[in-house]
């Protein structure tokens, strides 16, 4: 935010923005922490140049993933689902995080109990 505002003015504006939001939006902010929330932050990079922790774009990741699988072994639906998961991970979506965490947990459970993975 512009440095011409005092900390108190910034906090007042932040509270005004928060108070004007719907209950659902407020709950999301409170869940992550009101103090950490910055309504004045710069927007995220456009999706096509956003990168993950390995510094790869979604296109790089999905291309690398699918190249490790025989093309005859997967369908368009499979590839689309992989792309959706990829984008969800890069965008740090809570829904995708839940699916990802469950998949890891389930693969570990199968391994622990002596089953092959899916």
Secondary structure by P-SEA (a helix, b strand, c coil): ccccccaaaaaaaaaaaaaaccaaaaaaaaaacccccccccccccccccccccccccaaaaaaaaaaacccccccaaaaaaaaaaaaaaaaccaaaaaaaaaaaaaaaaaaaaccccc
